[in-house]
């Protein structure tokens, strides 16, 4: 999924100036990759599967990790995900492969000549085949290089099976998290694996591992607000520079441009920040543009610049969200939140009903934001049955007021959300404790 706050300068400010650019990635203990996002981004056109996969694995191995975990989507996705897929299909401009090409693809497990990766990824039936072919190629490559001194963990696409190498090796915490939690989205599996591994080290008084995350889904920066991500580096784009400016494509940068990785420094974004402040940061970032499951509130008159200048770091806002660590509950003080709405609204756009405006539309957007907030604090991570994650529900009920400007003057009850992801620790305390000297050999 992507964070819809697309302005790089705004993103950087919301992330405490944590974005930087590196020609070469630093060594790390663990590599974690959102397979659906990263492999789709780098397998394009008609590049041969072996060439594309080996190029990506070389990126991972270049950081000299002890563990490499690649996560793939399975069918345990929330209903909201299915709605996003249907919307994307409406905008799909790719052409489905022919029946003859489909027969060749399924019987020989080879990609027909002239068929592009974009075509395969654009339709559910061919995407399923393509992802399984990619994983098979990864497995063959890993066995061929004998893991290159790393332990490999792969959550299989469209399956709850987990593949590991070396075969028969001791189960690690990342693998345990895949068996414990029932998330279908690769990114959610990744975050829970990271959270589980880090908390395990913390509880056993070991130095927490450094983690490098590979994904192009920019909302990973939001999802890690509720994980201990201080020693995490997020790699989310390759960019080019001519020494003066950053370009998103080589064509715009020119032939002499230098390629660099755009990365998020977890210590800068999350380090030393109390859990309560990280929760407020998460809420602000969801409001600033939204993600696939929510649209943010910019179109109602609270632009991203307002959230940066008057919300995220203002001391009077820091207690709008409070946390009861004993019960792992997050309480959103709606009276104070509505007061903030009234004081900082820049325009009255979409104020009244009509053209998808008015109080009903605003409440619907608020409920979507609260759903995402609950998702990203990892509510219902390990249910007794069914899919992990929250259910979409009306935390804020439909208003009697018709205009947004009237609605935000009313009083509504506080919203209380629960984090039961089973790995909650005090982030500030964990950072201090692990950084000041508990050490045991890394074995997670």
C-alpha positions in Angstrom: 0.0 0.0 0.0 1.1 3.6 -0.5 1.1 6.7 1.6 -0.8 9.3 -0.4 1.2 12.2 1.0 3.2 12.4 -2.1 5.2 15.6 -1.6 8.7 14.5 -0.6 9.3 17.6 1.5 6.1 17.0 3.4 6.9 13.4 4.0 10.3 14.2 5.3 8.9 16.8 7.8 6.3 14.3 9.0 9.0 11.7 9.5 11.2 14.1 11.5 13.6 14.6 8.6 14.5 10.9 8.5 14.7 10.6 4.7 18.2 10.4 3.2 20.1 9.1 0.1 22.8 6.5 0.0 24.9 5.1 -2.9 25.5 1.9 -0.9 23.5 0.3 1.8 25.1 -0.4 5.2 25.5 -4.0 6.5 22.6 -5.3 8.5 21.6 -8.2 10.7 18.3 -9.0 9.0 16.8 -8.2 5.6 13.1 -8.1 5.3 11.3 -7.7 2.0 7.7 -7.2 0.9 7.9 -9.5 -2.0 4.8 -8.4 -3.8 5.9 -4.8 -3.8 9.7 -5.1 -4.4 9.7 -7.8 -7.0 6.8 -6.3 -9.0 8.7 -3.0 -9.1 11.9 -4.5 -10.3 10.6 -7.2 -12.7 9.3 -5.2 -15.6 9.0 -5.5 -19.4 10.4 -8.9 -20.7 13.4 -9.2 -18.4 14.2 -12.9 -17.9 13.1 -14.2 -14.6 16.5 -15.6 -13.7 18.2 -12.3 -14.4 15.6 -10.2 -12.5 15.5 -12.5 -9.4 19.3 -12.7 -9.2 19.6 -8.9 -9.5 17.3 -8.5 -6.5 18.9 -11.2 -4.4 22.2 -9.5 -5.0 20.7 -6.3 -3.5 19.8 -8.2 -0.3 23.1 -10.1 0.0 25.1 -6.9 -0.5 24.1 -5.9 3.0 25.7 -9.1 4.4 22.7 -10.1 6.5 22.5 -13.1 8.9 18.8 -13.6 8.0 16.7 -12.8 4.9 12.9 -12.9 5.1 10.7 -12.5 2.0 7.0 -12.1 2.6 4.2 -12.7 0.0 0.5 -12.0 0.1 -1.9 -14.8 0.8 -5.7 -15.0 0.8 -6.1 -13.8 4.4 -6.5 -10.2 3.4 -9.1 -7.8 4.9 -12.3 -7.0 3.0 -11.0 -3.5 2.4 -8.1 -5.0 0.3 -10.5 -6.7 -2.0 -12.3 -3.3 -2.6 -8.9 -1.7 -3.5 -8.2 -4.5 -6.0 -11.6 -4.1 -7.6 -11.0 -0.3 -8.0 -7.6 -1.0 -9.6 -9.1 -3.4 -12.0 -11.4 -0.7 -13.3 -8.3 1.4 -14.2 -6.4 -1.6 -15.6 -5.2 -0.9 -19.2 -3.2 -4.1 -19.7 -4.3 -6.8 -22.1 -4.8 -10.3 -20.8 -2.6 -12.9 -22.4 -4.2 -15.2 -25.0 -5.6 -18.7 -24.3 -2.6 -20.2 -26.2 -0.1 -18.2 -24.1 -2.0 -19.1 -20.9 -1.7 -22.8 -21.8 2.0 -22.4 -22.4 2.4 -20.6 -19.1 0.6 -23.2 -17.1 2.0 -26.3 -18.7 5.7 -25.4 -19.2 6.0 -22.8 -16.4 7.8 -20.5 -18.8 6.8 -17.0 -19.8 5.7 -16.8 -23.4 7.8 -14.7 -25.7 6.6 -11.1 -25.8 4.5 -11.3 -22.7 5.5 -8.6 -20.1 5.6 -8.8 -16.4 3.1 -5.9 -16.3 0.6 -8.1 -18.2 1.0 -11.0 -15.8 0.7 -8.8 -12.6 -2.4 -7.1 -13.9 -4.8 -10.0 -13.6 -5.4 -12.3 -10.7 -5.1 -15.6 -12.5 -1.8 -14.8 -14.2 -0.5 -12.9 -11.2 -0.9 -16.0 -9.1 1.1 -18.1 -11.6 3.8 -15.4 -11.9 4.4 -15.0 -8.2 4.8 -18.8 -7.8 7.3 -18.9 -10.6 9.3 -16.0 -9.0 9.3 -17.9 -5.6 10.4 -21.1 -7.3 13.3 -19.2 -8.9 14.3 -17.7 -5.6 14.3 -21.1 -4.0 16.5 -22.6 -6.7 18.9 -19.6 -6.5 19.1 -19.8 -2.7 19.9 -23.6 -2.7 22.4 -23.1 -5.5 24.4 -20.6 -3.4 23.8 -22.6 -0.3 22.2 -19.5 1.3 25.4 -17.5 1.1 25.8 -17.8 4.9 22.3 -16.5 5.6 19.1 -18.1 7.0 16.2 -17.7 4.5 12.5 -17.5 5.5 9.9 -17.2 2.8 6.1 -17.0 3.4 4.7 -18.6 0.3 2.2 -16.7 -1.9 -1.4 -17.6 -1.6 -0.6 -20.1 1.1 0.1 -20.2 4.9 3.2 -22.4 4.3 6.6 -21.2 5.3 9.8 -22.2 3.4 13.2 -22.0 5.2 16.8 -22.7 4.2 19.0 -24.3 5.4 16.5 -27.2 5.5 15.8 -28.5 9.0 17.4 -25.5 10.7 16.2 -24.3 14.1 13.0 -22.3 13.9 13.5 -18.6 14.5 11.3 -15.8 15.8 10.4 -14.5 12.3 9.2 -18.0 11.3 7.3 -18.3 14.6 5.5 -15.0 13.9 4.3 -16.3 10.5 2.7 -19.3 12.3 1.3 -17.2 15.1 -0.3 -14.3 13.2 -2.9 -14.7 10.4 -2.1 -11.7 8.2 -2.5 -12.0 4.5 -0.8 -8.8 3.4 3.0 -9.2 3.0 3.7 -5.9 4.6 1.7 -6.8 7.8 3.6 -10.1 8.0 6.8 -8.2 7.7 6.0 -5.8 10.5 4.8 -8.5 12.8 8.0 -10.5 12.1 10.1 -7.5 12.9 8.2 -6.7 16.0 8.3 -10.3 17.2 12.0 -10.7 16.6 12.9 -7.4 18.3 10.7 -8.0 21.3 12.1 -11.5 21.7 15.7 -10.1 21.8 14.6 -7.4 24.3 12.9 -9.9 26.6 16.0 -12.1 26.5 18.2 -9.1 27.1 20.1 -9.4 23.8 21.1 -6.6 21.6 18.2 -5.9 19.3 19.1 -6.6 15.6 19.5 -4.0 12.9 16.9 -4.6 10.1 16.8 -3.3 6.5 13.4 -3.4 4.9 12.9 -3.4 1.2 9.5 -2.2 -0.1 8.1 0.4 -2.4 4.9 0.7 -0.3 5.5 4.0 1.4 3.0 3.5 4.2 5.5 1.2 5.8 6.8 4.3 7.6 3.4 4.6 9.3 3.1 0.9 10.1 6.4 0.9 11.9 5.2 3.5 14.4 3.8 0.6 16.5 6.9 -1.6 16.2 10.3 -1.1 17.9 11.9 0.2 14.7 14.7 2.4 16.0 17.4 0.1 14.4 15.5 -0.2 11.1 16.4 1.2 7.7 13.6 1.4 5.2 14.7 1.2 1.5 11.7 2.4 -0.5 13.0 3.8 -3.8 15.9 4.1 -6.2 16.5 7.7 -7.3 19.1 9.5 -9.4 21.0 12.7 -8.7 23.0 15.1 -10.8 24.6 16.6 -7.8 21.9 19.3 -7.3 18.5 17.7 -7.6 16.8 14.3 -7.0 15.0 12.6 -9.9 12.6 9.7 -9.8 13.5 8.5 -13.3 16.9 8.1 -15.1 15.4 9.7 -18.2 14.7 13.0 -16.4 18.0 12.9 -14.5 20.2 12.6 -17.6 22.9 10.1 -18.7 25.5 11.2 -16.2 23.3 11.0 -13.1 24.3 8.8 -10.1 21.9 6.2 -8.8 21.1 6.3 -5.0 18.8 4.6 -2.6 16.1 6.7 -0.9 16.0 5.4 2.7 14.3 6.2 6.0 16.5 6.2 9.1 14.5 4.5 11.9 16.6 6.0 14.6 15.7 9.5 13.3 12.0 8.7 12.7 11.2 6.6 15.8 14.2 6.6 18.2 13.7 8.0 21.7 10.1 8.8 20.9 7.6 7.8 23.6 4.9 5.3 22.5 2.2 7.9 23.0 3.9 10.5 20.7 4.4 7.8 18.0 0.6 7.1 18.2 -0.1 10.8 17.6 2.4 10.8 14.7 0.7 7.9 13.2 -2.7 9.5 13.4 -1.3 12.8 11.9 0.3 10.9 9.0 -3.0 9.0 8.2 -4.8 12.4 8.1 -2.1 13.8 5.8 -3.1 12.1 2.6 -4.2 8.7 3.9 -3.3 5.3 2.5 -5.1 2.7 0.4 -7.9 2.3 3.0 -8.4 5.9 3.9 -8.2 9.2 2.0 -7.0 11.7 4.7 -8.8 14.9 5.5 -7.0 17.4 3.2 -10.0 17.8 1.0 -12.1 18.9 4.0 -9.9 21.9 4.7 -7.0 20.5 6.7 -4.1 20.4 4.3 -0.8 18.6 5.0 0.9 21.9 5.7 -1.6 22.5 8.6 -0.9 19.1 10.0 2.9 19.7 9.8 2.8 23.3 11.3 -0.1 23.0 13.8 -0.6 19.4 14.7 2.2 16.9 14.8 4.7 18.6 17.1 2.6 21.1 19.0 2.8 20.3 22.7 -0.9 21.0 23.3 -1.8 18.2 20.9 0.4 15.5 22.5 -2.3 14.2 24.8 -5.1 13.9 22.4 -4.2 10.3 22.2 -3.3 8.6 25.5 -2.2 5.0 26.2 -2.9 2.8 29.1 0.1 0.5 29.0 -1.4 -2.0 31.5 -4.4 -2.6 29.3 -2.9 -1.7 26.0 -5.7 0.7 25.2 -5.5 3.9 23.1 -8.0 6.6 24.0 -8.6 9.4 21.5 -10.0 12.4 23.2 -12.6 13.5 20.7 -13.4 16.7 22.5 -9.8 17.9 22.1 -9.5 16.5 18.6 -12.7 18.5 17.5 -11.3 21.6 19.2 -8.1 21.1 17.1 -10.3 20.7 14.0 -12.0 24.0 14.7 -8.9 26.0 15.4 -6.9 24.8 12.4 -9.3 24.4 9.5 -8.0 26.4 6.6 -10.9 26.3 4.2 -14.5 25.0 4.3 -14.2 22.8 1.3 -16.6 19.8 1.1 -18.5 21.5 4.0 -22.0 20.8 3.0 -23.8 17.7 1.4 -23.5 17.4 -2.3 -20.5 16.3 -4.4 -19.5 13.9 -1.7 -19.3 16.6 1.0 -20.9 17.3 4.3 -20.8 15.8 7.8 -21.7 12.2 6.7 -18.8 12.1 4.2 -16.4 13.5 6.9 -17.5 10.9 9.5 -17.0 8.2 6.9 -13.5 9.4 6.3 -12.8 9.6 10.1 -14.0 6.0 10.5 -11.7 4.9 7.7 -8.7 6.7 9.4 -9.6 5.0 12.7 -9.7 1.6 11.0 -6.2 2.2 9.6 -5.0 3.5 12.9 -6.3 0.3 14.6 -4.8 -1.8 11.8 -1.4 -0.1 12.3 -1.3 -0.6 16.1 -1.9 -4.2 15.3 -5.3 -4.8 16.9 -6.5 -8.4 16.8 -3.2 -9.6 15.5 -3.6 -13.2 16.8 -7.3 -14.0 16.7 -8.6 -17.4 17.8 -10.1 -17.8 14.4 -10.4 -15.8 11.2 -8.1 -13.2 9.7 -5.8 -11.0 11.7 -6.5 -7.3 11.9 -9.5 -5.1 12.8 -12.9 -5.1 11.2 -14.2 -1.9 9.6 -16.8 -0.4 11.9 -18.4 2.9 12.9 -16.2 4.2 15.8 -17.8 7.6 15.2 -21.6 7.4 14.5 -23.5 9.3 11.8 -24.1 12.9 12.8 -27.3 14.8 13.0 -25.5 17.9 11.7 -25.3 18.2 7.9 -22.3 20.5 7.6 -18.8 19.7 8.7 -18.4 23.1 10.3 -21.5 22.4 12.5 -20.5 18.8 13.2 -17.1 19.7 14.7 -18.7 21.9 17.3 -20.7 19.0 18.7 -19.6 16.7 21.5 -19.1 13.0 21.0 -17.7 10.2 23.2 -14.0 9.3 23.3 -12.9 6.5 21.0 -11.0 3.6 22.8 -9.0 1.2 20.7 -7.1 -1.8 21.8 -3.6 -3.0 20.8 -3.4 -6.8 21.4 -0.5 -7.6 19.2 1.2 -9.5 22.1 4.5 -7.7 21.6 4.0 -4.3 23.3 7.0 -2.9 25.1 7.9 0.6 26.1 9.7 1.9 23.1 11.8 4.5 24.8 12.8 2.1 27.5 13.7 -0.6 25.0 15.9 1.8 23.1 17.8 2.8 26.2 18.2 -0.7 27.4 19.4 -2.3 24.2 21.7 0.6 23.4 23.5 0.5 26.8 24.9 -2.9 26.9 22.9 -6.1 27.2 24.6 -8.5 24.8 24.2 -12.1 23.8 25.1 -13.8 20.5 22.4 -13.0 17.9 20.1 -16.0 17.5 16.6 -14.9 16.7 
